[in-house]
């Protein structure tokens, strides 16, 4: 394919746009192009093997991404913080990530502005808990002051939930002294080996630990001021959103359908064991489950931003609206 040489010095705006698009299509770009007009048909998505990401697997299994012209390659990450450098480097096009990590990175790194393209998961009672061994002497969150607590990554939604739960009880947790980074699937072994005193459990791993080793909950982290709190969503870089609006919109449409499907608990129970290693049907059926929003709610996201300011995760107030992707 070749682009005709312009015959006039001045071209009308519409014709210039057509020629520019044609030139881009024939310019030898390394980015895969979609047959149905998307800027990029093959995308890489950072995800986690937790209940929060069930809609991703649903969208893959049910062909929802394919129906939008997208081929999705997934890469498992330990937490939202781990996905950020991969987004920045271009190794991920989209990433699932908790809002604390996304807001922190976008506020403290002047060269990086993540844009949230879809909400992923909101908390509900017992979706996020503090758990100890069954024979542990610790009974309440107060008992864990000064102890080692496993979290998937530091300075993220997990640590914020713990600190918010500790405040009414008069407990202040130190990010560096008391929190230890452990991947969610490895937290059971961390408890068994007594390398930590407690874990911040994300479903379905909290339920699994209770059933397999008799782990005991000492605090429900999704109550009070953190009830129904937005936990995580899907983000891309500001640059990717600007350069690939049709691809972003296609991703949003597919994920929105999958999020809607996840409103049926049975659907989540069926898909969870297919991607979360070691999770069986019994655990999936008995775990606590939050909600999967089908639209972005700036006011709800602002709750997270305000909590971050309260616990000094950032130096200045955050406007959650500025992190939401503006797409057609």
C-alpha positions as CSV (number, residue, x, y, z in Angstrom):
1,X,0.0,0.0,0.0
2,X,1.3,3.5,-0.8
3,X,0.1,7.0,0.1
4,X,-0.5,9.3,-2.9
5,X,1.8,12.3,-2.9
6,X,-0.3,15.5,-2.1
7,X,-0.8,17.7,-5.2
8,X,-1.7,20.8,-3.3
9,X,0.4,22.8,-0.9
10,X,-2.7,23.3,1.3
11,X,-5.0,20.4,2.1
12,X,-8.4,20.6,3.7
13,X,-8.5,19.4,7.3
14,X,-10.5,16.3,6.6
15,X,-8.3,15.2,3.6
16,X,-5.2,15.9,5.7
17,X,-6.5,13.6,8.5
18,X,-7.2,10.8,6.0
19,X,-3.7,11.1,4.5
20,X,-2.2,11.1,8.0
21,X,-4.0,7.9,9.0
22,X,-3.1,6.2,5.7
23,X,0.6,7.1,6.3
24,X,0.5,5.8,9.8
25,X,-1.0,2.5,8.6
26,X,1.8,2.0,6.0
27,X,4.6,3.4,8.1
28,X,6.0,0.1,9.3
29,X,4.9,0.6,12.9
30,X,5.7,-2.3,15.2
31,X,2.4,-2.1,16.9
32,X,-0.1,-4.7,15.9
33,X,-3.1,-3.3,14.1
34,X,-6.7,-4.6,14.2
35,X,-8.7,-5.5,11.2
36,X,-11.7,-3.7,12.6
37,X,-10.1,-0.3,13.0
38,X,-8.5,-0.5,16.5
39,X,-5.2,1.2,16.9
40,X,-3.8,-2.0,18.6
41,X,-5.4,-5.4,18.5
42,X,-3.0,-7.3,20.8
43,X,-2.7,-6.1,24.3
44,X,-0.9,-7.2,27.5
45,X,-2.8,-7.0,30.7
46,X,-1.3,-7.2,34.2
47,X,-3.6,-9.2,36.5
48,X,-3.7,-11.1,39.9
49,X,-4.9,-14.5,40.9
50,X,-7.5,-13.1,43.3
51,X,-11.3,-13.0,43.3
52,X,-11.1,-9.3,42.3
53,X,-10.0,-10.2,38.8
54,X,-12.6,-12.8,38.0
55,X,-14.1,-10.6,35.2
56,X,-10.8,-10.7,33.3
57,X,-10.9,-14.5,33.1
58,X,-14.6,-14.3,32.2
59,X,-13.9,-11.9,29.3
60,X,-11.2,-14.2,28.0
61,X,-13.2,-17.5,28.4
62,X,-16.5,-16.1,27.0
63,X,-14.8,-14.4,24.0
64,X,-15.8,-10.9,25.1
65,X,-12.3,-9.5,24.3
66,X,-12.2,-11.3,20.9
67,X,-15.7,-10.0,20.0
68,X,-14.2,-6.5,20.4
69,X,-11.2,-7.4,18.1
70,X,-8.8,-7.8,21.0
71,X,-6.3,-10.5,21.7
72,X,-5.3,-10.3,25.4
73,X,-2.1,-11.7,26.9
74,X,-2.1,-11.7,30.7
75,X,0.8,-11.3,33.0
76,X,0.4,-12.2,36.7
77,X,1.7,-9.5,39.1
78,X,2.1,-9.5,42.9
79,X,0.2,-6.3,43.4
80,X,-0.7,-2.9,41.9
81,X,2.7,-1.4,42.8
82,X,4.4,-4.1,40.8
83,X,2.4,-3.3,37.7
84,X,3.3,0.4,37.6
85,X,6.9,0.1,36.3
86,X,5.7,-2.4,33.8
87,X,3.1,0.2,32.6
88,X,5.7,2.9,32.5
89,X,8.1,0.8,30.4
90,X,5.4,-0.3,28.0
91,X,5.6,-4.0,28.9
92,X,2.0,-3.8,30.0
93,X,-0.7,-1.9,28.1
94,X,-3.2,-2.2,30.9
95,X,-2.8,-3.3,34.5
96,X,-5.1,-4.2,37.3
97,X,-4.0,-2.2,40.4
98,X,-5.2,-1.0,43.7
99,X,-6.0,2.7,43.8
100,X,-3.6,3.6,46.5
101,X,-0.6,2.5,44.4
102,X,-2.0,4.2,41.3
103,X,-2.8,7.5,43.0
104,X,0.6,7.5,44.8
105,X,2.6,6.9,41.6
106,X,0.6,9.5,39.7
107,X,1.1,12.1,42.4
108,X,4.8,11.5,43.3
109,X,6.2,10.7,39.8
110,X,6.0,13.8,37.6
111,X,6.7,11.8,34.5
112,X,3.9,9.3,35.0
113,X,0.1,9.7,35.0
114,X,-1.9,6.6,35.2
115,X,-5.4,6.8,33.8
116,X,-8.1,4.6,35.3
117,X,-10.2,3.1,32.4
118,X,-12.5,0.8,34.5
119,X,-13.4,0.1,38.1
120,X,-12.5,-3.5,39.1
121,X,-13.6,-4.3,42.6
122,X,-15.2,-2.9,45.8
123,X,-14.9,-4.3,49.3
124,X,-17.6,-6.1,51.3
125,X,-17.6,-7.6,54.7
126,X,-14.7,-10.1,55.1
127,X,-13.3,-9.7,51.6
128,X,-10.2,-8.2,53.3
129,X,-9.2,-9.4,56.7
130,X,-6.4,-9.7,59.2
131,X,-5.8,-13.4,60.0
132,X,-3.6,-15.3,62.4
133,X,-2.8,-18.9,63.1
134,X,-5.5,-20.9,64.9
135,X,-3.2,-21.3,67.9
136,X,-2.0,-17.7,67.9
137,X,-2.2,-15.8,71.2
138,X,-3.4,-12.7,69.3
139,X,-7.2,-12.1,69.5
140,X,-7.7,-8.5,68.3
141,X,-6.1,-5.9,66.1
142,X,-4.7,-4.3,69.2
143,X,-2.6,-7.4,69.9
144,X,-0.8,-7.0,66.5
145,X,0.8,-3.7,67.4
146,X,4.5,-4.1,66.8
147,X,4.1,-7.5,65.2
148,X,5.0,-8.7,61.6
149,X,2.0,-8.5,59.3
150,X,2.2,-9.9,55.7
151,X,0.8,-7.7,52.9
152,X,1.1,-8.2,49.2
153,X,2.9,-4.9,48.8
154,X,3.7,-2.0,51.1
155,X,2.0,1.4,50.9
156,X,-1.0,0.1,49.0
157,X,-4.7,-0.6,49.7
158,X,-3.8,-3.5,52.0
159,X,-1.8,-1.4,54.4
160,X,-4.3,1.5,54.2
161,X,-7.1,-0.8,55.2
162,X,-5.0,-2.1,58.2
163,X,-4.1,1.4,59.3
164,X,-7.7,2.6,59.0
165,X,-8.9,-0.3,61.1
166,X,-6.3,0.3,63.7
167,X,-7.2,3.9,64.3
168,X,-10.5,3.4,66.2
169,X,-8.7,0.9,68.4
170,X,-5.9,3.4,69.1
171,X,-3.3,1.3,67.2
172,X,-0.8,3.0,64.8
173,X,1.0,0.7,62.4
174,X,4.4,1.5,60.9
175,X,4.7,0.8,57.1
176,X,8.4,-0.2,57.3
177,X,8.6,-1.9,60.7
178,X,5.5,-4.0,60.8
179,X,4.5,-4.8,57.2
180,X,6.3,-7.6,55.3
181,X,5.7,-8.2,51.6
182,X,4.4,-11.6,50.7
183,X,2.5,-12.7,47.6
184,X,-1.2,-13.6,48.4
185,X,-0.8,-17.3,47.4
186,X,2.3,-17.6,49.7
187,X,0.7,-16.1,52.8
188,X,-0.6,-19.5,54.1
189,X,3.0,-20.8,54.2
190,X,4.2,-17.6,55.8
191,X,1.7,-18.2,58.6
192,X,2.5,-21.8,59.0
193,X,6.3,-21.2,59.1
194,X,5.6,-18.4,61.7
195,X,7.7,-16.0,59.6
196,X,4.9,-13.5,60.2
197,X,2.4,-13.1,63.0
198,X,-0.6,-12.2,60.8
199,X,-1.6,-11.7,57.2
200,X,-3.8,-9.3,55.4
201,X,-5.8,-11.9,53.5
202,X,-7.5,-11.2,50.2
203,X,-10.3,-13.5,49.1
204,X,-10.3,-16.4,48.2
205,X,-7.0,-16.9,50.2
206,X,-8.6,-15.9,53.5
207,X,-11.3,-18.6,53.2
208,X,-8.7,-21.1,52.0
209,X,-6.4,-20.5,55.0
210,X,-9.4,-20.8,57.4
211,X,-10.3,-24.2,55.9
212,X,-6.9,-25.7,55.3
213,X,-5.0,-24.6,58.4
214,X,-7.6,-23.2,60.8
215,X,-6.5,-19.6,60.4
216,X,-8.6,-17.2,62.4
217,X,-9.8,-13.7,61.6
218,X,-9.0,-11.0,64.1
219,X,-10.3,-8.0,62.1
220,X,-12.6,-7.4,59.3
221,X,-11.0,-4.6,57.3
222,X,-14.0,-3.9,55.1
223,X,-16.4,-2.3,57.7
224,X,-17.0,1.1,59.0
225,X,-15.3,3.9,57.0
226,X,-13.9,1.3,54.6
227,X,-17.2,-0.5,53.9
228,X,-17.9,-0.8,50.1
229,X,-14.6,0.9,49.5
230,X,-13.3,0.9,45.9
231,X,-10.2,-1.4,46.0
232,X,-8.8,-1.6,42.6
233,X,-9.3,-1.0,38.9
234,X,-7.7,-1.2,35.5
235,X,-5.4,1.5,34.3
236,X,-3.2,2.5,31.4
237,X,-0.8,5.3,30.9
238,X,-2.0,8.7,29.8
239,X,0.0,8.4,26.6
240,X,-1.5,5.0,25.8
241,X,-5.1,6.3,26.3
242,X,-4.5,9.3,24.1
243,X,-2.9,7.3,21.3
244,X,-5.3,4.3,21.4
245,X,-8.8,5.6,22.2
246,X,-10.5,2.9,20.1
247,X,-8.5,0.1,21.7
248,X,-9.3,1.5,25.2
249,X,-13.0,1.8,24.4
250,X,-13.0,-1.8,23.1
251,X,-11.3,-3.0,26.4
252,X,-13.8,-1.1,28.4
253,X,-16.8,-2.6,26.6
254,X,-15.6,-6.1,27.0
255,X,-14.7,-5.7,30.6
256,X,-18.0,-3.9,31.4
257,X,-19.9,-6.9,30.1
258,X,-17.7,-9.3,32.2
259,X,-18.2,-7.1,35.3
260,X,-21.9,-7.4,34.8
261,X,-21.7,-11.2,34.5
262,X,-19.8,-11.3,37.8
263,X,-22.8,-9.9,39.6
264,X,-24.0,-13.6,39.5
265,X,-22.0,-15.2,42.3
266,X,-22.3,-18.6,40.7
267,X,-20.4,-17.3,37.7
268,X,-17.5,-16.1,39.8
269,X,-17.5,-19.4,41.8
270,X,-17.2,-21.4,38.6
271,X,-14.4,-19.4,37.0
272,X,-12.2,-18.8,40.1
273,X,-10.7,-22.3,40.3
274,X,-9.7,-22.1,36.7
275,X,-7.1,-19.4,37.3
276,X,-6.4,-19.2,41.0
277,X,-4.0,-22.0,41.8
278,X,-5.0,-24.2,44.7
279,X,-8.5,-22.8,45.0
280,X,-11.2,-25.5,44.8
281,X,-14.9,-25.3,44.3
282,X,-15.6,-25.6,48.0
283,X,-13.5,-22.5,48.8
284,X,-15.0,-20.6,45.9
285,X,-18.5,-21.3,47.1
286,X,-17.8,-20.3,50.7
287,X,-15.6,-17.2,50.3
288,X,-16.8,-13.6,50.9
289,X,-17.4,-11.7,47.8
290,X,-17.4,-8.0,47.0
291,X,-18.9,-6.2,44.0
292,X,-17.8,-5.6,40.5
293,X,-18.8,-2.1,39.3
294,X,-19.8,-1.6,35.7
295,X,-19.0,2.1,35.6
296,X,-16.5,4.5,37.1
297,X,-17.7,6.6,40.1
298,X,-15.4,9.6,40.8
299,X,-17.1,10.3,44.1
300,X,-16.4,6.7,45.3
301,X,-12.8,6.9,44.2
302,X,-12.4,10.2,46.1
303,X,-13.1,8.2,49.3
304,X,-9.8,6.4,48.7
305,X,-8.0,9.6,47.9
306,X,-9.2,11.2,51.1
307,X,-8.1,8.3,53.2
308,X,-4.7,8.5,51.6
309,X,-4.5,12.1,52.7
310,X,-5.6,11.3,56.2
311,X,-2.9,8.7,56.6
312,X,-0.3,10.8,54.8
313,X,0.4,8.5,51.9
314,X,0.7,11.7,49.8
315,X,1.8,15.2,50.6
316,X,-1.1,17.0,49.0
317,X,-4.8,16.3,48.4
318,X,-5.7,14.2,45.4
319,X,-8.5,14.9,42.9
320,X,-9.6,11.4,41.9
321,X,-11.3,12.8,38.8
322,X,-8.0,13.8,37.3
323,X,-7.0,10.1,37.2
324,X,-10.1,8.9,35.3
325,X,-9.5,8.3,31.5
326,X,-11.6,10.5,29.3
327,X,-12.7,8.3,26.4
328,X,-15.5,8.5,23.8
